Amino acid sequence: MSVKIPPYLKKGDTVGILATARKVDMAPLEPAIQLLKSWGLNVVIGKTVGLDNNQLAGQDWQRAQDFQNMLDNPNIKAIWTAKGGYGTVRMVDRLDFTKFKQHPKWLVGFSDFTVMHSHVNNFDIATLHSIACISVKGATPEAIEGLRKGLMGGKIEYSIEPHVFNKPGKAHGELIGGNLSVLYSIMGSVSEADYKGKIIFIEDLDEYLYHIDRMMMNLKRNGYFKEVKGIIIGGMTKMRDNDIPWGHDALEIVQDITKEYNIPICFNFPAGHIKDNRALVFGKQITLDVSASGTKITFD
């Protein structure tokens, strides 16, 4: 079944900003609001912005209701998550995607928003893995431009420097994935996507190295890497270690666990919890070309 690509935004369209996880106030969202306005887009701020429930932006039902209202509002053409953290998984099962399936719109974010990317991939609808609203202030021009192209239409392709762990090869397939910890946490649930024949992207932040090993081993033992056409490793940022060292950094762990597979593997792709968080359209077909001179990723 072919994946539906939501309509690209044009000037005058409206983007909804809300919080699906951690709480956030208006102030850090201003750069994102001004960015959208500079592109000729209108902005609606969700009721979850400013809500305070310990770490979360209100109760689960409040975050779900805010998201549902924007899903069902035909005037809102894209929903952009304000912030990550943790909490999307607590509200996703409260959502009714009936109208969304009939009239898809862009769902935008990364990190904890991986829950939504994966959940919606099961409906064969594309989503946009890119910076969250609070990331705009520190984001690179490349990350900003990728977001614009992802939302408003434009050819997305990336050329990346070679990495010593790269595994050469060429593959064509649907791109899916996200935050490793989140993918690990939703395995076996209704939000887990089907990875067979796809190209998987993974990134992570602030994890113990042994836990990276544990999660990667779990994905391996569940057949993820055996069934995919290629792997793209993004930022493995601010990793931690125990008093007795694990003995390998995050990229070494990933390389060791994936080296047996005869598929192209790209390391150090600029996406994840870094300033240069390049946009990736999940659900779209891509060509992944890894060679001695570097990696090229081209979206169909």
VOGU-3710 file (C-alpha; in Angstrom, 3 decimals, decimal comma):
1> msvkippylk> 0,000/0,000/0,000  1,385/3,401/-0,958  1,933/5,961/1,781  -0,213/9,095/1,749  1,738/12,348/1,711  -0,200/15,105/3,513  -0,786/18,271/1,453  2,163/20,654/1,513  1,514/23,979/3,199  1,137/27,232/1,291
11> kgdtvgilat> 1,121/30,836/2,453  -1,951/31,585/4,523  -2,196/28,062/5,945  -2,284/27,492/9,708  0,072/25,479/11,915  -1,013/24,364/15,378  1,564/24,301/18,186  0,885/22,182/21,270  2,556/20,058/23,934  2,166/16,272/23,895
21> arkvdmaple> 4,656/15,615/26,672  6,696/17,941/28,909  5,306/21,293/30,022  6,298/24,485/28,240  5,467/28,189/28,453  5,005/30,678/25,624  8,374/32,435/25,853  10,582/29,654/24,372  8,066/29,183/21,531  8,386/32,730/20,196
31> paiqllkswg> 11,252/31,968/17,753  9,187/29,135/16,242  6,111/31,365/15,953  8,124/34,114/14,243  9,700/31,575/11,892  6,324/30,280/10,732  5,041/33,828/10,265  8,120/34,681/8,177  7,046/31,875/5,821  3,588/33,418/5,505
41> lnvvigktvg> 1,928/30,883/7,778  -0,567/31,485/10,559  -0,170/30,008/14,049  -2,634/28,649/16,588  -1,357/27,902/20,099  -2,846/24,886/21,847  -4,418/24,945/25,290  -1,650/22,677/26,636  0,935/25,450/26,377  1,281/26,852/29,886
51> ldnnqlagqd> -0,394/23,919/31,654  1,542/22,484/34,598  1,157/18,933/35,871  4,529/18,235/37,507  6,722/17,405/34,479  3,823/17,214/32,050  1,835/19,819/30,116  -1,409/19,091/31,909  -3,254/15,837/32,506  -3,172/13,067/29,889
61> wqraqdfqnm> -6,768/13,826/28,889  -5,936/17,511/28,419  -3,018/16,792/26,100  -5,112/14,265/24,188  -8,040/16,674/23,893  -5,782/19,464/22,629  -4,267/17,133/20,020  -7,697/15,755/19,040  -9,078/19,266/18,486  -6,209/20,060/16,121
71> ldnpnikaiw> -6,456/16,692/14,364  -10,138/17,311/13,637  -9,853/21,018/12,765  -9,807/21,274/8,934  -8,262/24,745/9,104  -5,104/23,445/10,808  -2,817/21,946/8,155  0,071/20,847/10,402  0,599/20,063/14,098  4,032/20,914/15,497
81> takggygtvr> 5,022/19,636/18,911  6,412/22,296/21,226  8,777/20,083/23,188  9,813/16,492/23,791  10,675/14,875/27,108  8,265/12,088/27,993  4,500/11,754/27,883  3,209/11,242/24,329  2,783/7,516/24,974  0,442/8,362/27,869
91> mvdrldftkf> -2,066/10,119/25,603  -1,809/8,481/22,163  -4,363/5,735/22,916  -6,979/8,374/23,745  -6,879/9,742/20,191  -9,360/9,042/17,399  -7,578/9,230/14,031  -10,713/8,677/11,896  -10,848/12,182/10,407  -7,054/12,374/10,200
101> kqhpkwlvgf> -6,936/9,226/8,055  -9,464/10,768/5,668  -7,713/14,150/5,593  -4,045/13,736/6,626  -1,997/16,687/7,839  1,655/17,016/8,786  2,615/15,885/12,295  6,002/17,389/13,172  8,573/16,726/15,899  11,207/14,310/17,146
111> sdftvmhshv> 12,452/12,526/20,284  9,394/11,583/22,397  7,251/12,367/19,346  8,645/9,125/17,875  5,539/7,534/19,444  3,368/9,528/17,033  5,608/8,915/14,012  5,504/5,172/14,589  1,799/5,030/15,447  0,806/6,983/12,331
121> nnfdiatlhs> 3,119/4,975/10,074  0,718/2,083/10,629  -1,934/4,188/8,851  0,413/4,571/5,842  0,597/8,340/6,306  3,862/10,292/6,154  5,108/12,409/9,072  7,946/14,909/9,495  10,810/14,079/11,885  12,447/17,432/12,572
131> iacisvkgat> 13,178/20,061/15,202  10,626/20,812/17,914  9,449/24,383/18,462  11,842/25,027/21,348  14,762/23,898/19,137  14,347/26,722/16,619  16,459/29,293/18,472  19,608/27,119/18,412  18,990/25,235/15,155  21,318/25,421/12,157
141> peaieglrkg> 20,151/27,008/8,885  20,185/23,517/7,354  17,815/22,207/10,020  15,491/25,195/9,516  15,521/24,822/5,734  14,790/21,098/5,998  11,742/21,871/8,124  10,546/24,407/5,546  10,999/21,983/2,653  9,318/19,194/4,607
151> lmggkieysi> 6,280/21,350/5,364  6,001/23,418/2,208  7,417/21,089/-0,420  10,884/20,949/-1,925  13,537/18,453/-2,900  15,232/17,012/0,193  18,630/15,409/-0,248  21,694/15,191/1,947  25,374/14,502/1,335  27,262/13,423/4,452
161> ephvfnkpgk> 30,961/12,971/5,135  32,189/9,359/5,356  32,557/7,635/8,721  34,976/4,852/9,550  32,123/2,536/10,638  30,030/3,071/7,497  29,018/-0,034/5,567  28,951/0,647/1,804  25,940/-0,220/-0,282  22,845/1,178/-1,931
171> ahgeliggnl> 19,230/0,669/-0,930  15,818/2,052/-1,823  12,925/1,876/0,606  10,560/3,612/2,980  12,191/5,568/5,813  10,972/5,054/9,381  12,378/5,154/12,906  13,220/7,812/15,480  14,475/7,802/19,041  15,948/4,424/20,018
181> svlysimgsv> 14,668/4,520/23,610  11,148/5,315/22,446  11,184/2,654/19,722  12,357/0,168/22,359  9,589/1,241/24,753  6,722/0,759/22,272  7,785/-2,645/20,917  4,870/-5,062/21,087  2,299/-2,263/21,323  -0,178/-1,009/18,727
191> seadykgkii> 2,203/1,889/18,070  5,041/-0,339/16,876  5,602/0,074/13,134  6,371/-2,681/10,637  10,056/-2,427/9,684  10,197/-5,198/7,102  11,768/-3,951/3,886  12,220/-0,403/5,205  15,217/1,792/6,003  15,475/2,530/9,720
201> fiedldeyly> 16,800/5,717/11,327  17,776/5,779/15,014  19,197/8,380/17,409  19,335/8,829/21,169  20,282/11,119/24,036  21,477/10,861/27,615  21,509/7,082/27,987  23,903/4,776/29,783  26,108/2,967/27,301  25,142/-0,485/28,565
211> hidrmmmnlk> 21,502/0,470/27,990  22,265/1,381/24,359  23,694/-2,131/24,065  20,589/-3,625/25,708  18,194/-1,779/23,420  20,165/-2,566/20,273  20,345/-6,236/21,261  16,583/-6,256/21,738  15,989/-4,776/18,279  18,408/-7,317/16,835
221> rngyfkevkg> 16,786/-10,290/18,586  13,363/-9,102/17,417  14,565/-9,248/13,814  14,564/-5,518/13,074  18,006/-5,424/11,478  17,583/-8,697/9,624  14,477/-7,375/7,878  15,476/-3,797/7,016  17,127/-2,631/3,780  19,443/-0,123/5,438
231> iiiggmtkmr> 20,266/1,685/8,699  20,936/5,378/9,359  22,500/6,244/12,715  21,921/9,825/13,834  23,226/11,659/16,867  24,178/9,585/19,894  24,415/12,546/22,209  25,625/13,064/25,800  25,947/9,379/26,635  26,800/8,283/30,174
241> dndipwghda> 28,915/5,500/31,612  29,172/3,656/34,934  32,055/3,774/37,418  33,258/0,566/35,793  33,317/1,567/32,091  31,314/-0,351/29,512  34,381/-0,212/27,296  32,772/0,993/24,049  31,149/4,249/23,018  27,663/4,361/21,497
251> leivqditke> 28,774/4,182/17,877  31,079/1,255/18,625  28,163/-0,550/20,270  25,912/0,016/17,260  28,660/-0,959/14,821  29,380/-4,197/16,662  25,720/-5,250/16,786  24,939/-4,390/13,137  28,182/-5,383/11,400  26,943/-8,842/10,377
261> ynipicfnfp> 24,207/-7,470/8,136  24,909/-7,057/4,446  23,087/-3,738/4,069  24,225/-0,108/3,757  24,759/1,531/7,151  25,428/5,245/7,632  26,878/6,606/10,882  26,828/10,169/12,242  23,919/11,412/10,169  23,043/14,950/11,361
271> aghikdnral> 19,668/14,347/12,974  18,595/13,926/16,581  19,418/15,847/19,745  21,867/18,166/18,023  21,614/21,713/16,664  21,945/20,414/13,113  18,811/18,262/13,341  18,022/17,729/9,650  14,460/17,002/8,623  13,487/13,474/7,583
281> vfgkqitldv> 10,135/12,580/6,029  9,093/9,282/7,578  6,957/7,178/5,280  8,578/8,504/2,100  10,753/6,381/-0,142  14,440/7,260/-0,085  17,622/6,137/-1,782  20,435/5,493/0,683  23,823/5,406/-1,044  26,821/4,740/1,236
291> sasgtkitfd> 30,261/4,736/-0,391  33,893/5,465/0,455  33,366/9,113/-0,464  30,409/9,554/1,900  26,667/9,040/2,176  23,957/10,460/-0,043  20,305/10,350/0,951  17,708/11,363/-1,625  13,954/11,511/-1,059  11,751/10,456/-3,971
//
